[in-house]
Amino acid sequence: MTTNKNVLKFVDEAVALCKPANVVWITGEEAQLEELRKEALATGELIKLNEEKLPGCYLHRSDPNDVARVEGRTFICCDNKEDAGPINNWMDPKEAYEKVGAIFDGSMKGKTMYVIPYSMGAVGSTFSKVGIEVTDSIYVVVSMKIMTRIGTKVLEVLGDSNDFVRGLHSKADLDPEKRYILHFPQDNTIWSVNSGYGGNVLLGKKCFALRIASYQGKNEGWMAEHMLIVGIQNPQGEINYITAAFPSACGKTNLAMLIPPKSYLEKGYKVWCVGDDIAWLRVGKDGRLWAINPENGFFGVAPGTNKKSNPNALYSTMKNTIFTNVALDPETNTVWWEAMEKDTADKKKPAYLIDWKGNPWTPDSDVKAAHPNSRFTAPAINCPCISSEFEAPEGVPVTAIVFGGRRAKTAPLVYQSRDWNSGVFVGSIMASETTAAATGAVGVVRRDPMAMRPFVGYNMADYFAHWIEMGKKTANQPKIFNVNWFRTDDEGNFIWPGFGDNLRVLEWIIKRCKGEVDAKEVAIGYVPNAEDINIDGLDIDVDTVKELLSVDKETWLEEVKGIKEFYAQFGERLPKELADELAKLEANLSK
């Protein structure tokens, strides 16, 4: 497969440590992958679904103790604890290699080791990066085929280079007490053991594309961000691209695959999805930021996805998809999950299912049929609104960067930062409030800067500083905005309709970037003139929009207290520019 001495050394060391019975190099050829799928069917690792209704689709069940990312068992392993920062878990690299190496020792005895060469980004693009994942899981192999570009062609592009991320994974015994997800940014290395869940074992995803890549970006002058990339095409055919970062449960995937309201469709507006989760950003020759989606598929949450909430996501799962921890309808040999019944005319749940653990289930069962974090791993090419620029080697130019969160009263529907550093400040204070459904405690603010809290591979204060440095390198900076679809009235009802109607706000953002609309300066930045938000066809009036755009100084002064508390943990490493922005905000609010 390769003569690259660095790759061969890495694989030889993995073999010596894990002691597999066989080693198989993944070529990316369909015949090889099909043989592996058949083997996984025979062992029960995969279940074949209805070939007529869901062609090329499979069901996978992870162990019930292994159903989500494990932030508490996820570590950044760098020489100095301060370089990992106050938000990450840290482990000394020497200790990590020794401690977890003992768990890997002999973990693949009697098993086959699969070597997966993969590319994050289009193969051969100067934007892209190569990884090699070694694993004992066929589920990982066939999922990495969906989520990345794999095979011999990747090794050809890599040549003799040592610039690749080394990923070692073993399911081992699936022992949760010995489950570790380790990142060694200084060594370009990821170790994952005792897990079979996608978020912990598809090492190209959050592990490489965010934690390791964010560290690479800091050192190499680019950015790895937890952002969707979406293109808004106006009736004249012009497309403007927006990247956007949101914490979980804030409609990120829905925005990435947004379907315009009927009135916008009739005018000729179109929305194109470049990516739903991760963006790598570099400064182009024209001085603008350019973005690629380094992934090749979607790893989406199934429950709640239906024809009403996100038809494009649902259509993306209709072929060549792997479903994880959803329910099985044995009558039709298809899949089901909570809220899918909203698609049906009678809104009834199926009378009988096999739940995500493999047990019988009826509507009277006191457990959910699908795990709340059940997933679909679907090829991006399946998406009806996938952008023609999805494989573009240089990516797409970014017009605007959007941050957002779930805030009942604090943040207005949309506001613009004053400049780049002000925008970095806006991203750094991103937060969402908990809902009663989630925790029982309402309104608890969780800070999630740039939606990167669990994903920065180094000290977050240094990450903020890198954002500020990137602004200096970007001659033609995108403008930075914050949105909040979740403002509520006094009864707790959402005021803004959300979903496809969010295009109305994106339209204003693009017009603002082009200088086609004015804005009103307030203490936190610039808000639209209410009349400039298109509400034709909506059941709200201009006064409601004014309320959505209002900024309450007392509420924001309370917010300042929370920001100070959050910033305090970074000590002297916090960039002075952000401390200055906070002081400016407080002064504006006190006027």
VEXDREN-2710 file (C-alpha; in Angstrom, 1 decimal):
% VEXDREN-2710
k/r/px/py/pz
1/MET/0.0/0.0/0.0
2/THR/2.8/2.5/0.8
3/THR/6.5/2.9/1.2
4/ASN/6.2/5.8/3.6
5/LYS/8.6/4.9/6.4
6/ASN/6.7/7.1/8.9
7/VAL/3.4/5.4/8.2
8/LEU/4.9/1.9/8.2
9/LYS/6.7/2.7/11.5
10/PHE/3.4/3.8/13.1
11/VAL/1.5/0.7/11.9
12/ASP/4.4/-1.6/13.0
13/GLU/4.3/0.0/16.5
14/ALA/0.5/-0.5/16.7
15/VAL/0.9/-4.1/15.7
16/ALA/3.6/-4.7/18.3
17/LEU/1.4/-3.1/21.0
18/CYS/-2.0/-4.5/20.2
19/LYS/-0.9/-7.9/18.8
20/PRO/-3.6/-8.6/16.2
21/ALA/-4.0/-11.9/14.4
22/ASN/-4.2/-10.2/11.1
23/VAL/-3.6/-6.7/9.5
24/VAL/-5.8/-5.5/6.7
25/TRP/-5.1/-2.2/4.8
26/ILE/-8.2/-0.5/3.6
27/THR/-7.9/0.4/-0.1
28/GLY/-11.3/2.2/-0.4
29/GLU/-12.5/-0.3/-3.1
30/GLU/-16.2/-1.2/-2.8
31/ALA/-15.5/-4.9/-3.1
32/GLN/-13.3/-4.9/0.0
33/LEU/-15.8/-2.8/1.9
34/GLU/-18.7/-5.1/0.9
35/GLU/-16.8/-8.1/2.2
36/LEU/-16.3/-6.4/5.5
37/ARG/-20.0/-5.5/5.7
38/LYS/-20.9/-9.2/5.1
39/GLU/-18.5/-10.2/7.9
40/ALA/-20.1/-7.6/10.2
41/LEU/-23.6/-9.0/9.4
42/ALA/-22.4/-12.5/10.3
43/THR/-21.1/-11.4/13.7
44/GLY/-24.1/-9.1/14.4
45/GLU/-22.0/-5.9/14.4
46/LEU/-24.3/-4.7/11.6
47/ILE/-28.0/-5.5/10.8
48/LYS/-29.0/-5.2/7.1
49/LEU/-32.1/-3.0/6.6
50/ASN/-34.9/-3.2/3.9
51/GLU/-33.0/-3.0/0.6
52/GLU/-36.0/-1.6/-1.3
53/LYS/-36.9/1.1/1.2
54/LEU/-33.4/1.9/2.6
55/PRO/-30.9/0.7/0.0
56/GLY/-27.4/0.1/1.3
57/CYS/-28.4/1.0/4.9
58/TYR/-27.5/-0.8/8.1
59/LEU/-28.4/-0.7/11.8
60/HIS/-25.6/-0.8/14.4
61/ARG/-26.1/-1.1/18.2
62/SER/-23.3/0.1/20.5
63/ASP/-23.0/-1.2/24.1
64/PRO/-25.6/0.3/26.4
65/ASN/-22.7/1.7/28.5
66/ASP/-21.2/3.4/25.4
67/VAL/-23.7/5.7/23.8
68/ALA/-22.2/9.2/23.7
69/ARG/-19.0/11.3/23.8
70/VAL/-17.3/11.0/27.2
71/GLU/-16.0/14.5/28.1
72/GLY/-14.9/13.3/31.5
73/ARG/-12.7/10.6/29.9
74/THR/-11.3/12.9/27.2
75/PHE/-7.9/14.4/27.7
76/ILE/-5.4/16.8/26.2
77/CYS/-1.9/15.3/26.8
78/CYS/0.7/18.0/26.5
79/ASP/3.9/18.7/28.4
80/ASN/2.6/21.7/30.4
81/LYS/-0.8/21.6/32.1
82/GLU/-1.2/25.3/31.5
83/ASP/-1.1/24.7/27.8
84/ALA/-4.2/22.5/28.0
85/GLY/-6.0/25.3/30.0
86/PRO/-8.6/25.4/32.7
87/ILE/-11.5/23.9/30.5
88/ASN/-9.7/20.8/29.3
89/ASN/-8.9/17.6/31.2
90/TRP/-5.1/17.2/31.2
91/MET/-2.8/14.2/31.4
92/ASP/1.0/14.2/31.3
93/PRO/2.0/12.5/27.9
94/LYS/4.4/10.1/29.6
95/GLU/1.8/9.0/32.1
96/ALA/-0.8/8.7/29.3
97/TYR/1.3/6.6/27.0
98/GLU/2.3/4.3/29.9
99/LYS/-1.1/4.0/31.5
100/VAL/-3.3/3.6/28.4
101/GLY/-0.5/1.7/26.6
102/ALA/-1.0/-1.0/29.2
103/ILE/-4.7/-1.2/28.2
104/PHE/-3.9/-1.4/24.5
105/ASP/-1.3/-4.1/25.2
106/GLY/-2.7/-7.3/23.5
107/SER/-6.1/-5.7/23.1
108/MET/-6.4/-7.1/19.5
109/LYS/-5.3/-10.7/20.2
110/GLY/-7.3/-13.0/17.9
111/LYS/-8.8/-10.0/16.1
112/THR/-8.1/-8.2/12.8
113/MET/-6.4/-4.8/12.7
114/TYR/-7.7/-2.5/10.0
115/VAL/-5.5/0.4/8.7
116/ILE/-7.5/3.2/7.3
117/PRO/-5.8/6.0/5.4
118/TYR/-8.1/9.0/5.2
119/SER/-8.3/12.6/4.0
120/MET/-10.0/15.4/5.9
121/GLY/-11.1/17.5/3.0
122/ALA/-10.9/16.8/-0.8
123/VAL/-8.1/14.4/-1.6
124/GLY/-5.1/16.5/-2.8
125/SER/-6.4/19.9/-1.7
126/THR/-3.8/22.2/-0.1
127/PHE/-6.6/22.8/2.6
128/SER/-6.8/19.1/3.4
129/LYS/-5.0/16.9/6.0
130/VAL/-4.3/13.2/6.1
131/GLY/-4.9/10.8/8.9
132/ILE/-4.2/7.1/9.5
133/GLU/-6.6/5.3/11.8
134/VAL/-5.8/1.8/13.1
135/THR/-8.9/0.0/14.5
136/ASP/-10.3/-3.4/15.3
137/SER/-13.9/-2.4/14.4
138/ILE/-15.5/-3.0/11.1
139/TYR/-18.2/-0.4/12.1
140/VAL/-15.4/2.2/12.3
141/VAL/-14.1/1.2/8.8
142/VAL/-17.5/1.5/7.0
143/SER/-18.4/4.6/9.0
144/MET/-15.1/6.3/8.1
145/LYS/-15.9/5.5/4.5
146/ILE/-19.0/7.7/4.8
147/MET/-17.5/10.4/7.0
148/THR/-14.1/10.9/5.2
149/ARG/-12.3/10.1/1.9
150/ILE/-10.4/6.8/2.4
151/GLY/-8.0/4.5/0.7
152/THR/-5.0/4.1/-1.5
153/LYS/-5.5/7.5/-3.2
154/VAL/-4.9/9.2/0.2
155/LEU/-1.5/7.4/0.6
156/GLU/-0.5/8.5/-2.9
157/VAL/-1.1/12.1/-2.0
158/LEU/0.7/11.7/1.3
159/GLY/3.8/10.3/-0.4
160/ASP/6.8/10.2/1.9
161/SER/5.5/13.1/4.2
162/ASN/5.3/12.8/7.9
163/ASP/2.4/15.2/8.1
164/PHE/-0.4/12.9/9.1
165/VAL/-2.4/12.3/12.3
166/ARG/-1.8/9.0/13.9
167/GLY/-5.0/7.4/15.3
168/LEU/-5.1/4.2/17.4
169/HIS/-8.4/2.7/18.4
170/SER/-9.4/-0.5/20.0
171/LYS/-12.8/-1.6/21.4
172/ALA/-10.8/-3.7/23.8
173/ASP/-13.3/-4.9/26.5
174/LEU/-15.6/-1.9/26.3
175/ASP/-14.8/-1.3/30.0
176/PRO/-16.2/2.2/30.9
177/GLU/-13.7/2.4/33.7
178/LYS/-10.8/2.0/31.3
179/ARG/-12.3/4.1/28.5
180/TYR/-10.0/6.9/27.4
181/ILE/-10.0/9.4/24.5
182/LEU/-6.5/10.9/24.5
183/HIS/-5.1/13.7/22.3
184/PHE/-1.4/14.3/22.0
185/PRO/-1.3/17.6/19.9
186/GLN/2.5/17.8/20.0
187/ASP/2.7/14.3/18.5
188/ASN/-0.2/14.5/16.0
189/THR/-1.6/11.5/17.8
190/ILE/-5.0/10.3/19.0
191/TRP/-5.6/7.2/21.2
192/SER/-9.1/5.9/21.8
193/VAL/-9.8/2.7/23.8
194/ASN/-12.7/0.8/25.3
195/SER/-15.4/2.5/23.2
196/GLY/-17.3/1.6/20.1
197/TYR/-19.5/4.7/19.9
198/GLY/-18.9/6.9/16.8
199/GLY/-18.2/10.2/18.5
200/ASN/-15.3/8.5/20.4
201/VAL/-14.0/6.2/17.7
202/LEU/-14.4/7.9/14.3
203/LEU/-11.2/9.7/14.9
204/GLY/-11.4/12.0/11.9
205/LYS/-14.4/13.8/13.4
206/LYS/-14.1/15.8/16.6
207/CYS/-10.8/14.3/17.7
208/PHE/-8.9/15.2/14.6
209/ALA/-11.0/17.8/12.8
210/LEU/-11.3/20.0/15.9
211/ARG/-9.1/19.1/18.8
212/ILE/-5.9/18.2/16.9
213/ALA/-6.7/20.5/13.9
214/SER/-7.3/23.5/16.2
215/TYR/-3.8/23.1/17.5
216/GLN/-2.4/22.6/14.0
217/GLY/-4.2/25.7/12.9
218/LYS/-2.7/27.8/15.7
219/ASN/0.8/26.7/14.7
220/GLU/0.2/27.0/10.9
221/GLY/-2.0/30.1/10.7
222/TRP/-5.5/28.8/10.0
223/MET/-8.6/27.9/12.0
224/ALA/-10.5/24.7/12.8
225/GLU/-14.0/25.6/14.0
226/HIS/-17.2/23.9/15.1
227/MET/-19.2/25.7/12.4
228/LEU/-21.7/24.9/9.7
229/ILE/-21.1/26.4/6.2
230/VAL/-24.2/27.5/4.2
231/GLY/-24.6/29.3/0.9
232/ILE/-27.5/31.7/0.4
233/GLN/-28.4/32.2/-3.3
234/ASN/-30.5/35.3/-4.2
235/PRO/-32.8/35.6/-7.1
236/GLN/-30.0/37.1/-9.2
237/GLY/-28.0/33.9/-8.8
238/GLU/-25.4/35.4/-6.5
239/ILE/-24.3/33.2/-3.6
240/ASN/-23.0/34.4/-0.2
241/TYR/-21.5/31.9/2.2
242/ILE/-22.0/32.1/6.0
243/THR/-20.3/30.1/8.7
244/ALA/-22.1/29.7/11.9
245/ALA/-21.4/28.3/15.4
246/PHE/-24.1/27.2/17.8
247/PRO/-24.1/25.1/21.0
248/SER/-26.1/21.9/20.9
249/ALA/-29.9/22.2/20.7
250/CYS/-29.8/25.5/18.9
251/GLY/-30.9/24.4/15.4
252/LYS/-27.4/24.1/13.8
253/THR/-28.2/21.3/11.4
254/ASN/-31.6/22.8/10.6
255/LEU/-29.8/26.0/9.6
256/ALA/-27.2/24.2/7.5
257/MET/-30.0/22.5/5.5
258/LEU/-32.5/25.4/5.7
259/ILE/-35.5/25.3/3.3
260/PRO/-36.6/28.9/2.4
261/PRO/-40.1/30.1/3.3
262/LYS/-42.6/29.8/0.4
263/SER/-42.4/33.5/-0.5
264/TYR/-38.6/33.3/-0.8
265/LEU/-38.8/30.1/-2.9
266/GLU/-41.2/31.8/-5.2
267/LYS/-38.8/34.7/-5.7
268/GLY/-36.0/32.3/-6.5
269/TYR/-34.0/32.1/-3.3
270/LYS/-32.0/28.9/-2.8
271/VAL/-29.9/27.6/0.2
272/TRP/-26.9/25.3/-0.3
273/CYS/-25.3/23.2/2.4
274/VAL/-21.5/23.0/2.3
275/GLY/-21.2/21.6/5.8
276/ASP/-23.3/21.0/8.9
277/ASP/-20.7/20.7/11.7
278/ILE/-17.1/21.6/11.0
279/ALA/-15.3/24.4/9.0
280/TRP/-11.6/24.8/8.4
281/LEU/-10.8/28.5/7.6
282/ARG/-7.8/29.9/5.8
283/VAL/-6.9/33.3/4.4
284/GLY/-7.0/33.2/0.6
285/LYS/-4.8/35.1/-1.9
286/ASP/-7.6/37.7/-2.1
287/GLY/-7.4/38.5/1.6
288/ARG/-10.7/36.9/2.4
289/LEU/-11.4/33.9/4.7
290/TRP/-12.1/30.7/2.7
291/ALA/-13.8/27.7/4.3
292/ILE/-13.9/24.0/3.6
293/ASN/-15.9/21.3/5.2
294/PRO/-13.3/18.7/6.0
295/GLU/-15.9/15.9/6.4
296/ASN/-17.6/13.8/3.8
297/GLY/-20.8/12.9/5.6
298/PHE/-23.2/13.8/8.4
299/PHE/-23.1/12.3/11.9
300/GLY/-26.5/13.6/12.9
301/VAL/-28.8/13.1/15.9
302/ALA/-31.8/11.0/14.8
303/PRO/-34.6/11.8/17.4
304/GLY/-36.5/14.8/16.4
305/THR/-35.5/14.6/12.7
306/ASN/-38.5/14.2/10.5
307/LYS/-40.1/15.6/7.3
308/LYS/-41.3/18.7/9.2
309/SER/-38.3/19.6/11.3
310/ASN/-35.5/18.8/8.7
311/PRO/-36.6/17.1/5.5
312/ASN/-33.2/17.5/3.9
313/ALA/-31.5/15.7/6.8
314/LEU/-34.1/12.9/6.6
315/TYR/-33.7/12.5/2.9
316/SER/-29.9/12.3/3.4
317/THR/-30.5/9.0/5.4
318/MET/-32.5/7.2/2.7
319/LYS/-29.5/5.2/1.2
320/ASN/-26.0/4.0/2.1
321/THR/-26.5/5.2/5.7
322/ILE/-25.6/3.6/9.1
323/PHE/-28.1/4.1/11.9
324/THR/-26.8/3.7/15.4
325/ASN/-29.0/3.0/18.5
326/VAL/-32.3/3.7/16.8
327/ALA/-35.3/1.3/17.0
328/LEU/-36.0/-1.4/14.4
329/ASP/-39.5/-2.0/12.9
330/PRO/-39.4/-5.8/12.4
331/GLU/-42.5/-5.7/10.2
332/THR/-40.9/-3.5/7.5
333/ASN/-37.2/-4.0/8.5
334/THR/-36.8/-0.2/8.6
335/VAL/-35.8/2.2/11.4
336/TRP/-37.8/4.4/13.8
337/TRP/-37.1/7.1/16.4
338/GLU/-38.9/9.5/18.6
339/ALA/-40.8/12.3/16.8
340/MET/-40.7/10.5/13.5
341/GLU/-44.5/9.9/13.9
342/LYS/-44.9/13.6/13.2
343/ASP/-44.5/12.6/9.6
344/THR/-47.5/10.4/9.6
345/ALA/-51.1/11.4/9.0
346/ASP/-52.4/9.8/12.2
347/LYS/-49.4/10.8/14.3
348/LYS/-49.4/7.4/15.9
349/LYS/-46.3/5.5/17.1
350/PRO/-45.8/2.0/15.7
351/ALA/-47.6/-0.7/17.7
352/TYR/-44.4/-2.8/18.1
353/LEU/-40.7/-2.3/17.7
354/ILE/-37.4/-3.7/18.7
355/ASP/-35.8/-0.9/20.8
356/TRP/-32.2/0.3/20.6
357/LYS/-31.0/-2.3/23.1
358/GLY/-32.6/-5.2/21.1
359/ASN/-35.6/-5.6/23.4
360/PRO/-39.4/-5.7/22.5
361/TRP/-41.0/-2.2/22.7
362/THR/-44.6/-0.9/22.5
363/PRO/-46.0/2.6/23.0
364/ASP/-46.8/1.6/26.6
365/SER/-43.2/0.8/27.3
366/ASP/-41.7/3.2/29.9
367/VAL/-38.4/3.6/27.9
368/LYS/-37.6/5.4/24.7
369/ALA/-37.5/3.2/21.6
370/ALA/-34.4/5.0/20.3
371/HIS/-31.6/6.3/22.5
372/PRO/-31.9/10.2/22.8
373/ASN/-28.4/10.4/21.3
374/SER/-29.0/7.8/18.5
375/ARG/-27.3/8.7/15.3
376/PHE/-27.3/8.5/11.5
377/THR/-24.0/8.4/9.5
378/ALA/-25.0/9.5/6.0
379/PRO/-23.1/10.5/2.9
380/ALA/-23.2/14.3/2.4
381/ILE/-23.8/13.7/-1.3
382/ASN/-27.2/12.3/-0.4
383/CYS/-28.4/15.8/0.8
384/PRO/-30.8/17.3/-1.7
385/CYS/-29.3/20.8/-1.0
386/ILE/-25.7/19.8/-1.1
387/SER/-23.6/22.6/-2.6
388/SER/-21.9/22.3/-5.9
389/GLU/-18.8/23.7/-4.1
390/PHE/-18.8/20.8/-1.6
391/GLU/-15.6/19.3/-3.1
392/ALA/-14.0/22.7/-4.1
393/PRO/-10.3/22.3/-3.2
394/GLU/-10.0/26.0/-2.1
395/GLY/-13.4/26.0/-0.3
396/VAL/-15.8/29.0/-0.4
397/PRO/-15.3/32.6/0.5
398/VAL/-16.9/33.7/3.8
399/THR/-19.1/36.8/3.8
400/ALA/-20.2/36.6/7.4
401/ILE/-19.5/34.6/10.6
402/VAL/-22.5/34.0/12.9
403/PHE/-22.6/33.0/16.5
404/GLY/-25.7/32.1/18.5
405/GLY/-27.2/30.6/21.6
406/ARG/-30.4/29.9/23.4
407/ARG/-31.3/33.0/25.5
408/ALA/-34.8/33.8/26.7
409/LYS/-34.3/37.5/27.3
410/THR/-30.7/38.6/27.0
411/ALA/-29.6/38.6/23.4
412/PRO/-31.7/40.3/20.6
413/LEU/-32.8/38.4/17.5
414/VAL/-29.6/39.6/15.7
415/TYR/-26.8/42.1/16.3
416/GLN/-23.6/42.9/14.6
417/SER/-20.2/43.4/16.3
418/ARG/-18.4/46.7/15.8
419/ASP/-15.3/45.1/14.3
420/TRP/-13.3/41.9/14.3
421/ASN/-12.0/42.0/17.9
422/SER/-15.5/42.9/19.1
423/GLY/-16.7/39.9/17.1
424/VAL/-14.2/37.7/18.8
425/PHE/-15.5/39.0/22.1
426/VAL/-19.1/38.1/21.0
427/GLY/-18.0/34.6/20.2
428/SER/-16.1/34.2/23.4
429/ILE/-19.1/35.0/25.6
430/MET/-21.4/32.7/23.7
431/ALA/-23.8/30.9/26.0
432/SER/-27.0/28.9/26.2
433/GLU/-29.6/28.7/29.0
434/THR/-30.7/25.3/30.1
435/THR/-34.4/24.4/29.6
436/ALA/-36.7/22.6/32.0
437/ALA/-36.8/19.6/29.7
438/ALA/-33.0/19.2/29.9
439/THR/-32.3/19.7/33.6
440/GLY/-35.2/20.8/35.7
441/ALA/-33.3/24.0/36.4
442/VAL/-34.4/26.8/34.0
443/GLY/-32.1/29.6/32.8
444/VAL/-28.7/28.3/34.0
445/VAL/-26.2/29.8/31.7
446/ARG/-23.5/27.5/30.3
447/ARG/-20.7/29.4/28.5
448/ASP/-19.6/27.7/25.3
449/PRO/-17.2/30.0/23.4
450/MET/-17.5/29.7/19.7
451/ALA/-19.3/26.4/20.5
452/MET/-15.8/25.0/21.0
453/ARG/-15.8/24.4/24.8
454/PRO/-15.3/20.6/24.5
455/PHE/-13.2/20.8/21.3
456/VAL/-10.3/23.2/21.7
457/GLY/-7.1/21.2/21.7
458/TYR/-5.2/23.7/23.8
459/ASN/-5.7/26.6/26.2
460/MET/-8.9/28.4/25.3
461/ALA/-7.3/31.8/26.2
462/ASP/-4.6/31.1/23.6
463/TYR/-7.4/30.1/21.2
464/PHE/-9.0/33.5/21.7
465/ALA/-5.6/35.1/21.0
466/HIS/-5.3/33.0/17.8
467/TRP/-8.7/34.4/16.6
468/ILE/-7.4/37.9/17.2
469/GLU/-4.2/37.1/15.2
470/MET/-6.2/35.7/12.4
471/GLY/-8.1/39.0/12.2
472/LYS/-4.8/40.8/11.6
473/LYS/-3.9/38.4/8.8
474/THR/-7.3/38.8/7.1
475/ALA/-7.3/42.0/4.9
476/ASN/-10.9/41.5/3.8
477/GLN/-12.6/40.4/7.0
478/PRO/-16.0/38.8/7.1
479/LYS/-18.4/40.7/9.4
480/ILE/-19.4/39.0/12.7
481/PHE/-22.9/38.7/14.0
482/ASN/-24.9/37.0/16.9
483/VAL/-28.4/35.6/16.5
484/ASN/-30.9/34.3/19.0
485/TRP/-33.9/32.4/17.7
486/PHE/-35.1/31.6/21.2
487/ARG/-36.3/34.9/22.7
488/THR/-39.5/34.3/24.7
489/ASP/-42.5/36.3/25.9
490/ASP/-43.6/36.5/29.5
491/GLU/-45.4/33.1/29.2
492/GLY/-42.3/31.4/27.9
493/ASN/-43.4/31.1/24.3
494/PHE/-40.9/31.7/21.5
495/ILE/-41.6/35.0/19.7
496/TRP/-39.7/34.3/16.5
497/PRO/-41.0/31.5/14.3
498/GLY/-37.5/30.1/13.5
499/PHE/-36.7/27.2/11.1
500/GLY/-37.0/28.4/7.5
501/ASP/-38.0/31.9/8.5
502/ASN/-34.5/32.3/9.9
503/LEU/-33.5/33.1/6.3
504/ARG/-35.2/36.5/6.9
505/VAL/-32.4/37.3/9.4
506/LEU/-29.7/35.9/7.2
507/GLU/-31.0/38.1/4.4
508/TRP/-30.5/41.2/6.6
509/ILE/-27.0/39.9/7.6
510/ILE/-25.9/39.6/3.9
511/LYS/-27.4/43.1/3.1
512/ARG/-25.5/44.5/6.0
513/CYS/-22.2/43.0/4.8
514/LYS/-22.8/44.6/1.4
515/GLY/-23.7/48.0/2.9
516/GLU/-27.3/47.8/1.6
517/VAL/-29.0/48.5/4.9
518/ASP/-28.3/50.8/7.9
519/ALA/-28.3/49.7/11.5
520/LYS/-28.7/51.3/14.9
521/GLU/-25.8/51.5/17.3
522/VAL/-26.6/50.2/20.8
523/ALA/-24.5/49.3/23.8
524/ILE/-23.7/45.8/22.5
525/GLY/-23.1/46.6/18.8
526/TYR/-25.4/47.3/15.9
527/VAL/-29.0/46.1/15.7
528/PRO/-31.3/46.3/12.6
529/ASN/-33.9/48.9/12.1
530/ALA/-37.0/46.8/12.7
531/GLU/-38.5/47.8/9.3
532/ASP/-35.5/46.1/7.5
533/ILE/-36.4/42.6/8.7
534/ASN/-38.8/41.2/6.2
535/ILE/-41.9/39.9/8.0
536/ASP/-44.2/39.6/5.0
537/GLY/-46.4/36.6/5.6
538/LEU/-45.6/36.2/9.2
539/ASP/-48.0/36.5/12.1
540/ILE/-45.9/39.2/13.8
541/ASP/-45.8/43.0/13.4
542/VAL/-43.0/45.6/13.4
543/ASP/-43.6/46.3/17.1
544/THR/-42.9/42.6/17.9
545/VAL/-39.7/42.9/15.8
546/LYS/-38.7/45.9/17.8
547/GLU/-39.2/43.9/21.0
548/LEU/-37.1/41.1/19.6
549/LEU/-34.3/43.6/18.8
550/SER/-34.5/45.4/22.2
551/VAL/-31.5/45.4/24.5
552/ASP/-32.2/45.7/28.3
553/LYS/-29.3/47.3/30.0
554/GLU/-30.0/45.8/33.5
555/THR/-30.2/42.3/32.0
556/TRP/-26.9/42.9/30.2
557/LEU/-25.2/44.3/33.4
558/GLU/-26.0/40.9/35.0
559/GLU/-24.5/39.3/31.9
560/VAL/-21.3/41.3/32.4
561/LYS/-21.0/39.7/35.9
562/GLY/-21.2/36.2/34.4
563/ILE/-18.6/37.1/31.7
564/LYS/-16.2/38.4/34.3
565/GLU/-16.6/35.2/36.3
566/PHE/-16.0/33.1/33.2
567/TYR/-13.0/35.2/32.0
568/ALA/-11.4/35.1/35.5
569/GLN/-10.4/31.4/35.1
570/PHE/-8.0/32.3/32.3
571/GLY/-6.0/34.7/34.4
572/GLU/-3.2/36.7/32.7
573/ARG/-3.5/34.5/29.6
574/LEU/-6.8/36.2/28.6
575/PRO/-6.0/38.5/25.6
576/LYS/-6.0/42.2/26.6
577/GLU/-8.2/42.9/23.6
578/LEU/-11.0/40.8/25.2
579/ALA/-10.6/42.4/28.6
580/ASP/-10.8/45.8/26.8
581/GLU/-14.0/44.8/25.0
582/LEU/-15.6/43.7/28.2
583/ALA/-14.7/47.0/29.9
584/LYS/-16.1/48.9/26.8
585/LEU/-19.4/46.9/27.1
586/GLU/-19.7/47.7/30.8
587/ALA/-19.1/51.4/30.2
588/ASN/-21.6/51.5/27.4
589/LEU/-24.3/49.8/29.6
590/SER/-23.6/52.3/32.4
591/LYS/-24.2/55.4/30.3
END
